[in-house]
Amino acid sequence: MTKRQLAYSKKEAAAATSLSLRGIDYLIERGQLKAVRVGRWVIIPVQELEKLVFSGAGIVQGESLTSA
């Protein structure tokens, strides 16, 4: 039986999507990426990363992920 990862840490999500950790934080803060807090850990469900990658985050061209 193959194990399927259900969620990623923010660091793992950044590596899996080729985004920076700050970029992941930015998307979470803006509500464009859903994350779940479990105790002191923040995890991102695989389905949320798939939605982000396959449908985009609705970021306007030229908009910086780190501008606030």
N, C-alpha and C positions, 0 to 999 in steps of 0.2 A: 504494500500500500504506500502510495506516494504522499508525503506530507505537503500540504499547501499552506503557505504563510497567509495568515488572516489579516495582519496589520503590520505596519512599519513604524519604527521610531522616526522622529523628525530627521535625524541624521541619515538613517537608511533611506527615507523617502527622498531626501535631497540627492543622494547618490544614485538612486534608481531612476530619477527623472532628469538628472544632469542640471538641477537647479541648486542654488546656494541654500544654505541653512536659513539665511535671512530671507531669501525668496519664499521658502516654505512658510516661515513665520508670517510674512507679509500676506500671503494668500489665506492663511488661517485667520489673521486679524480682520481681513476684509470680508470674511465669510465665503470666500471662493473655494476653500478647501476645508472640509469638515474633519475635525479631530476630536478624539475622545480622551478625557483625562481619567486615568486609572491610578489613584493615589497620587504620587508625585510625578508619574510618567504621563507623557502625552503621546498617544499613538494615533496613526492615521490608517483607517481601514483600506484594504487593497482596492475595494470598489471605488473609493473616493479618488485614489491615485489614477485608476483607469479612466474615470470620468474626466479628470483633469487632462490627462495625456490625449485621450481620443476625441474629446469635444472642446478642449481649450478652457481657459479660465476667463474668457471674455475680456482679456487685456487688450486695450487699444494699441495699435501699432505706434511705436515711439514712446509709449508710456514705460517708465522704468519701474521694475519691481521694488526697488529700494527707495523710491521717492515717496515721501509721506506728507 
